[in-house]
Amino acid sequence: MLTQSKNKTAEYIKSIGSDKTVLDVGCFNKWPRQLLPENCNYIGLDYFETATDWYGSVPDVFGDACHLPIQTSAIDVVLLLDVLEHLPSAEDALCEISRVLRPGGSLIVQIPFLYPLHDEPRDYSRLTHYGFAALANKHGLDIERCNAQGVPIETAALLTNIAITKVVFGWIAQKKPAVIFSVLAPIIILLVNLFAKGINGISQQDDFMPYSYQLVAKKRFQ
């Protein structure tokens, strides 16, 4: 069922029961671990180059999301948070995740939609919740919950503010004369936020322009 509200990722993670084995694919700094029950078996996995060269993080296991070094049906819950867009093949990753999940196990996903390129050149895709559901279903994963984050005016304000910031940083880096106008950027961003907040309060809430999705999928019993 699709809902439209604030970010639901932390809520989904906190709902994981005790004594579960949780695989965090693309774990970065392992922040989800603090939201889990103490008796959960948490495994943080990241790609070697990403962990060592980009983030300086220390995962529990080095591995590729498209070739997971995990036994079949060994995991209760897989976390895939802001990672899928950085994988060359989202389908290969979902196939592997389905393989390592136990029947009845869950996949918790967060993916961007209307959001700028980031961590280039490893930014490969954007999926609607329909596109993700189609890929997941193909590999035995059924969507149980889906949340769209960002009403249209909120998403528009976010993208506007990112664009303004990008332009100002470009002026500074290139030492452009226009950099003198950068002092106006905080004021413009504040006005954009206030305008968006005001319009949002009197507008119909809908999900046709989200900047992010949070989803929970469950592996089918064979």
N, C-alpha and C positions, 0 to 999 in steps of 0.2 A: 504494500500500500504506500502510495506517494504522499508525503507530508511536506509542508513548507514552513521552516522555522530556522532558528539559530543552529549552529553546528552541533550535531548529535554524536560525534565520534566518541567523546569522553563518556557519554551516557551509555553507548553501546559497549564500550570496554568495561565499564564498571558493572555491567550486567553479567559478565562472565562468571560462572560458578567456580567454586573451590575445586582443588585437585585436578585442574585441567592442564593439559600441555598446550602452551600457546607459542606459536611461531610468528615472530615479527619480521616480515620480509622487508628489507630496506630499513633497518632499525634505527639508523642515525645515532642519537644519544640515548636510546632505549627509554624514552619518557613514558611510554604506556605501562612499563613495569610497575610504577608507583601507584597505578590505579587498580592493580590486580590484587586478589587475595594473596596473603603471604605464602600459602601452600600451593600456589600455582607453579608449574614448571615452565618458566619463561625462557625462550631461546631467541636471542637476537641474531639475525642473519643479515649480512650485507656483502656487496660485491667488493672485492679486495681493493681495486683502484679507487672506488668511491669512498670507502672508509679511510684508506691511508692517505691518498693524495688530496681529496676534496675536504673531508670533514675532520680528519685526525681522530676518528672514533675507533673504539675497540669492540667489535661484535663478538658474540660467543662463537659464531661459526662464519667462516667466509664461504660464499657461494653465489651462484647465478640463479636468479628467480626463474629462469626458463629451464634450468637443469638442477633442481634442488637436491642437495646431498642428504636427503632425509628418506627414511624407509616408508614404504607404502602403508597408508592407513595408520600412521603413527601420531597424528596431530588432532587435537580437539578443536582448536581455533587458530585460524591464520589471520594476521593483521597485514593489510596492504594499504598503507596510509601515504598518500601523495607519492606513490611509486609507479603506478601502472603507466602513467604518461611518459615515463623515462625508460620504458622497456621497448626494444625494437619490435617485439611481437607480444602484444597483449594476450593473444589467443594461446600461444605456447605457455605463457606464465599461468593462465587460468587452468590449462590442461594439467600442469605440474601441481598446482595447488589442489585441484580435485583429487589427484593421485595420492597426495600425502595426507589428505583429510580422512578421518574416519567417517563412515556413513552416519549421517545425523550431525556431523561437525559443521562449524560455521566459519564463514569468511566475512570479515569486517573490512570494508573498503572506503577510502576517501579519494575522490578524483576531482581535479579541476574541470571546469567547462569553459565559461567565458573568462579567461584569465590569460595574461601575457606569457610569452615564451620565458622560460627560466631554466637555469642549469644547462644552458646550451653548450655543446650541440646535442646533448642527450635529452631532447624534449621532442617526442615523436608523435603524440596524438592527443586528441580530445574526444571523449565519448559522451553522448547523451545517456540518460538512464535507460533508454530503450536499447541503445547499442550495447551497453554493458550487459543488460539482461539477456539479450540475444546470444552473446558470446558465453555468458555464464551457463545459460540453459543448455547450450550445445555440449557442455562438459559436465552435466549432471548437477548443476548448482541452481537452485531456485531462489529467487529474490523474495525475502520475507518482509524487509523494511527498506524504505528508500526516502531520504530526506533531501529536498532541494534547498540549498542555502543561497539567499540573495533574491529579493524581489527586484523588479526591473530598475526602479529608481536607485536602489541601493547598489546594484551592480554597476549602473551607469556612473554613479558617484565614485565608486572604487576605481574604475578604469580611468576616469577623468583625473583623479588625484595621482594615480600612478603615472599617467602621461605627463602631467605637469612636473612631477618630480624628475622624470626621465629627461625632460627638456632642460630643466635647471641644471642637473648634473652634467649634461652635455655642454652647456654654456661654460660651466666652471672648468671642466676638463680641457676644453678647447680655448679657454681664455677669451671668449667672445665679449665684445663690448656690451652685448645685451645682458650680461651677467648682473648689471646694475638693477635690472628688473626682478632679480631673484628674491629681493626683499619682500616683494609682493606675494610670493608663492604661498607662505603660511596663511596670509589673509584670504587669498582666493580659495585655498583648500578648506579653510574654516567655513567660508560662505557656501561652498559646494556641499559640505557636510550638513550645515544647518538647513539649506534648501531641500536636500534629499530627505532629511528627517521630517521636515514639515510636510512635504508632499506625501511621504510614506504614511504619515498618520491619517491622511484623508483619502488614500487610494485603495483600490481593491487589491487584495493580496493574491498573487498568482505566481506560477513557477515557470513561465516561459523564457525567463532570462536569468537563470541562476549562475553564480560564479563557481559553485562547487556542489558536489553530491556526496552524501554519506549513505552507504548501503550495507545491508546484512543479507548474505545468501547462505542457504543451508544445502549440504550435500545430500542427495537422495539416497534412500535405502534401496539396495538392489533387490 
